[in-house]
Amino acid sequence: MMADLPARLLAAVYDRAIAGAERRFLGRWRRELLTGVTGTVLEIGSGTGLNLPHYPATVERLVLSEPDPYMRIRLEKKLDRQPAPPELLTCGAEQLDFPDGSFDAVISTLVLCSVKDPAVALREIHRVLRPGGRLHFLEHVLSEHPGISFWQHTLEPLWKRTCGNCHLTRATGELIGEAGFEVETMEDLRMEGVPIIVRRALRGVAVKPAAGA
Ligand SMILES: C[S@@+](CC[C@H](N)C(=O)[O-])C[C@H]1O[C@@H](n2cnc3c(N)ncnc32)[C@H](O)[C@@H]1O
């Protein structure tokens, strides 16, 4: 019970903690990231469901996955209010319960910082995408500024214990390339008004190359 306390607290405060950033820029960034997403779509680490209002009508089937039970309770409440709720699974991104090539798109927003092993998760995302399928990502990452990266490395052990295993020092852009994706677009953004150790974010689209390409 006590061991669960940080996860319970994080889920309880998440929407309120992020509300200012959602109003200022994150809501728009999410909407823009999801514009043009079509077909059968998997979202990993859906959290409390902040992407839900931004999915376009071109999505034919939406599958959400959220391994944290406390996040999931809040997500389920939002899904209950939807006329046609998407499917909801409990699997983590490192082991997705789907055959190869099941999805046209995978969505990951602020998740690859928190998974146990981002390289394994990215290989698994690559596996479940069809050839030509796309990963749409928005992730905070290691700063290029030595002064900031010093503090990211210094504070990470405490931060990840209190913030749901969120790592401050992941080089997610490089990891996406190493997992076999071709990066189609990648913007280097600043989340203004949030703590400087989580301010740098990458947003973009990476493609699983078509077979034989
Ligand atoms: C900072 S929250 C982001 C939630 C949501 N994607 C958003 O954009 O607001 C990180 C999420 O990643 C989830 N997560 C942690 N480990 C995971 C894993 N191994 N696989 C998938 N999701 C994971 C957490 O449960 C949490 O919901």
Ligand as a Chemical Component Dictionary entry (heavy atoms), coordinates in Angstrom:
data_LIG
# 
_chem_comp.id                   LIG 
_chem_comp.type                 NON-POLYMER 
_chem_comp.pdbx_formal_charge   0 
_chem_comp.three_letter_code    LIG 
# 
loop_
_chem_comp_atom.comp_id 
_chem_comp_atom.atom_id 
_chem_comp_atom.alt_atom_id 
_chem_comp_atom.type_symbol 
_chem_comp_atom.charge 
_chem_comp_atom.model_Cartn_x 
_chem_comp_atom.model_Cartn_y 
_chem_comp_atom.model_Cartn_z 
_chem_comp_atom.pdbx_ordinal 
LIG C1  C1  C 0  3.789  11.313 -17.863 1  
LIG S1  S1  S 1  2.565  10.107 -18.117 2  
LIG C2  C2  C 0  1.970  10.504 -19.757 3  
LIG C3  C3  C 0  0.533  10.138 -19.952 4  
LIG C4  C4  C 0  -0.052 10.496 -21.322 5  
LIG N1  N1  N 0  0.579  9.755  -22.378 6  
LIG C5  C5  C 0  0.030  11.973 -21.609 7  
LIG O1  O1  O 0  0.500  12.356 -22.690 8  
LIG O2  O2  O -1 -0.435 12.753 -20.774 9  
LIG C6  C6  C 0  3.529  8.626  -18.421 10 
LIG C7  C7  C 0  2.660  7.422  -18.672 11 
LIG O3  O3  O 0  3.482  6.322  -19.093 12 
LIG C8  C8  C 0  2.957  5.160  -18.498 13 
LIG N2  N2  N 0  3.966  4.097  -18.478 14 
LIG C9  C9  C 0  4.922  3.865  -17.558 15 
LIG N3  N3  N 0  5.629  2.762  -17.867 16 
LIG C10 C10 C 0  5.102  2.287  -19.012 17 
LIG C11 C11 C 0  5.391  1.162  -19.840 18 
LIG N4  N4  N 0  6.376  0.316  -19.541 19 
LIG N5  N5  N 0  4.634  0.981  -20.937 20 
LIG C12 C12 C 0  3.663  1.853  -21.265 21 
LIG N6  N6  N 0  3.339  2.932  -20.519 22 
LIG C13 C13 C 0  4.050  3.145  -19.413 23 
LIG C14 C14 C 0  2.554  5.615  -17.113 24 
LIG O4  O4  O 0  1.701  4.694  -16.480 25 
LIG C15 C15 C 0  1.907  6.949  -17.432 26 
LIG O5  O5  O 0  0.562  6.808  -17.729 27 
# 
loop_
_chem_comp_bond.comp_id 
_chem_comp_bond.atom_id_1 
_chem_comp_bond.atom_id_2 
_chem_comp_bond.value_order 
_chem_comp_bond.pdbx_ordinal 
LIG C1  S1  SING 1  
LIG S1  C2  SING 2  
LIG S1  C6  SING 3  
LIG C2  C3  SING 4  
LIG C3  C4  SING 5  
LIG C4  N1  SING 6  
LIG C4  C5  SING 7  
LIG C5  O1  DOUB 8  
LIG C5  O2  SING 9  
LIG C6  C7  SING 10 
LIG C7  O3  SING 11 
LIG C7  C15 SING 12 
LIG O3  C8  SING 13 
LIG C8  N2  SING 14 
LIG C8  C14 SING 15 
LIG N2  C9  SING 16 
LIG N2  C13 SING 17 
LIG C9  N3  DOUB 18 
LIG N3  C10 SING 19 
LIG C10 C11 SING 20 
LIG C10 C13 DOUB 21 
LIG C11 N4  SING 22 
LIG C11 N5  DOUB 23 
LIG N5  C12 SING 24 
LIG C12 N6  DOUB 25 
LIG N6  C13 SING 26 
LIG C14 O4  SING 27 
LIG C14 C15 SING 28 
LIG C15 O5  SING 29 
# 
